[in-house]
Amino acid sequence: MRWPIQLLLGSALFAVFLIAALLSLIWTPYPVTELAIADKLSPPSADHWLGTDHLGRDMVSMLMAGARTSIAVALLAVGIGIALGVPLGLAAAARRGTLLDEVIMRGNDLVFAFPSLVIAILITAVFGPSAVNAILAIGIFNVPVFARVARGAALTVWPREFILAARVAGKGAALISAEHILPNIANLLVVQGTIQFSMGILAEAGLSYVGLGAQPPTPSWGRMLADAQTFFYAYPRLALLPGLCIVMTVLGLNLMGDGLRDFLDPRLRRAVR
Amino acid sequence: MIALDGVSLGIGGQPILHNVSLRIDAGKVLGLVGESGSGKSMTALSVMRLLPEAATLTGQISLEGRDLTALSERQMCAVRGADVGMIFQEPMTALNPVQSIGDQVAETLLVHGAAGRAEAARIARERLTRVGMSPDRFPLDRFPHELSGGQRQRVCIALAIALRPKLLIADEPTTALDVTTQAKILELIRELVREEGMGCLLISHDLAVVAQMSDRIAVMKSGEVVEHGPTSDVLEQMQHPYTRALFEASRHQPNRTHERNGDPLLEVREAVRDYPLKRARLFGPRPSFRAVDGVSLTIQRGESLGLVGESGCGKSTLTRAILGLEPLQDGSILLDGKPVTPEMPADLRRRMQVVFQDPYGSFNPRHRVRRLLAEPFHLTGRPADMEARLVEALESVGLAPSDLEKFPHEFSGGQRQRIAIARALVARPDLIVLDEAVSALDVSIRAQILDLLVELQARHGLTYLFISHDLTVVRAVTDRVLVMRAGRIVESGETEAVFAAPRNPYTQALLAAAPVLPAA
């Protein structure tokens, strides 16, 4: 079986940031919360590979820790989306055409109609800004996405004969959904998961940029962008570096999603078989 | 007129066709028969040069003196559609759903630069009328979804003959159609071939269809033509043992010795099943479609009851109600005197099992045979001797215990159907519903499965409800038969009596339309 080139490339790209994020849990070149005003805005050097920011914090350390925030927020948000959205979608498909289906799907439409930013502002208005609330906001935004994908895919599996056979064996909708439907739509969910993951990273950056995500001193790519704004003409590096990190991570994840889709496509699989 | 001379085809080093030589004359039909995987369709695709990239084609395919194998892809495009037309098995997917039928036929003419826009529309009209789509009932702006399967196949034929090709390739043109529709489409093809002087390559797995339609027959087996000659000669002489085996398998009669017991096992009384349709207006009343309309039937213990009818007659709906998967709107179904409903107790449900048509779709592709077979134990709880019972079921359908660890895709279609039967047996049911259970199988495999079913019936005292559109099969394996049309049973009786002297006009039409294999 041939691995799609996008999958390898995307995984490699994403792995760089993932390793950086994991590494930052135990080691960064400098502590990220330590200010060194004397060293502020110093250019790249042997001590500070990518220089320091306006408060003298080491850029490499900040980016590594920022990767941790971004990835953690996006991952948890995807988790929320899958944990709530997939069962809702499966339930809607199992009871297609009934009131339950309508209630679930129209509820989804309602949530879908609000951009994650608006949801985040709503949540912040109630609970105050924090990384946890950013996770909640992006997670809630993910729920209808996964519910729709799960329902659509499940609908194509339900009419198949092995489902009818399972019903003849007396199995109920919940058991059939878990045992027969879910494994057969898992690849679609995985692909959608990577795509939502990359969107989550973008959303986290966006929320932090407007000050609704991670709060100082927790480093975040979005916050770094916001901080660098005022220095952009003098020190473009401060904005370009976190910007580049966001672009590369999202690109890596999108390539991974495309590659996975090709890799898991049942038609390609059949050809291989 | 068109001749294949020593054509061999390999795909990625795998030999597909070996030294195939055929000739098709103008105004004549060549029937190409063989089982799945014998290379029938690949022969047709070789003529069209519609082959996968890794294919290597050798030999000569000459159409009126021109060697098609030597043409460039660009020249070939001019040949396809113009000199060679093709119709496919599935009329539901062969037409573009968002283009009107007139546009689709006219497009062929426009693509080949055969006519201007107005002229193309005129010819399209004329061709559609030619295939029996009259202008008053079928204006050019009709869309495929407004037509029935048979009508769509007519449009496909109009498309294929729009440019009056010299050769018409029909690849299983009626396999997806009902018998009465099949008879009309076959009649149309024969008439067109004769009157327009086309050659026709008719590909089918159905020997009766080929025998009835063709001037010459070629029999294919694993990429080779094993017998080729005028229809009457092939049918009389059958020189190759494979031809003989094929014909014997298609008229196979399992040896039934099993006795009926007499007391009723399943009773259906005045069953009514409605489907809700879409509301015509918001908040308007919801209309419904009556798929099963007051059906009553009784299945006796140990009996094989046939249920025949064309697509849309309500067979499948009735089956799902009998299996207790869907509720009735009126009437009742009793198994051994106990009511059958979607909420019926597990032990009652255990007593009815089912085998479906599609040996590919009836298993979850991600489970091993062990898990697939054990599914009915959901009803009974896992017995202590589960392993022994799984092995027993597998062995009784002729498979090995080691097959328990395999995945469904590791088996052939016939083997999968055996697994499906084993799954039905595992719960030790009284009644097995066979829903088109042998329709997707090749004739030789079908004969084996029919034998197996008869043997299992005798050994386990099973009762069968045999649902099929294939009248030959129903006649071979059932004691009594019911004919269903538009949600009602229109005729019932002992199988031999109904087939020998049908009383209802619909049954008569159905039997008359079914192609029959000439007696040996």
Chai-1 contact restraints between the chains, C-beta under 6 A:
chainA,res_idxA,chainB,res_idxB,connection_type,confidence,min_distance_angstrom,max_distance_angstrom,comment,restraint_id
A,R160,B,G361,contact,1.0,0.0,6.0,A-B,restraint_1
A,E161,B,F356,contact,1.0,0.0,6.0,A-B,restraint_2
A,E161,B,D358,contact,1.0,0.0,6.0,A-B,restraint_3
A,E161,B,G361,contact,1.0,0.0,6.0,A-B,restraint_4
A,E161,B,S362,contact,1.0,0.0,6.0,A-B,restraint_5
A,F162,B,S362,contact,1.0,0.0,6.0,A-B,restraint_6
A,F162,B,F363,contact,1.0,0.0,6.0,A-B,restraint_7
A,F162,B,N364,contact,1.0,0.0,6.0,A-B,restraint_8
A,A165,B,S362,contact,1.0,0.0,6.0,A-B,restraint_9
A,R167,B,L325,contact,1.0,0.0,6.0,A-B,restraint_10
A,V168,B,L323,contact,1.0,0.0,6.0,A-B,restraint_11
A,V168,B,V354,contact,1.0,0.0,6.0,A-B,restraint_12
A,A169,B,E375,contact,1.0,0.0,6.0,A-B,restraint_13
A,A169,B,P376,contact,1.0,0.0,6.0,A-B,restraint_14
A,A169,B,H378,contact,1.0,0.0,6.0,A-B,restraint_15
A,G170,B,A346,contact,1.0,0.0,6.0,A-B,restraint_16
A,G170,B,R349,contact,1.0,0.0,6.0,A-B,restraint_17
A,G170,B,H378,contact,1.0,0.0,6.0,A-B,restraint_18
A,G170,B,L379,contact,1.0,0.0,6.0,A-B,restraint_19
A,K171,B,H378,contact,1.0,0.0,6.0,A-B,restraint_20
A,H180,B,N364,contact,1.0,0.0,6.0,A-B,restraint_21
A,P183,B,R366,contact,1.0,0.0,6.0,A-B,restraint_22
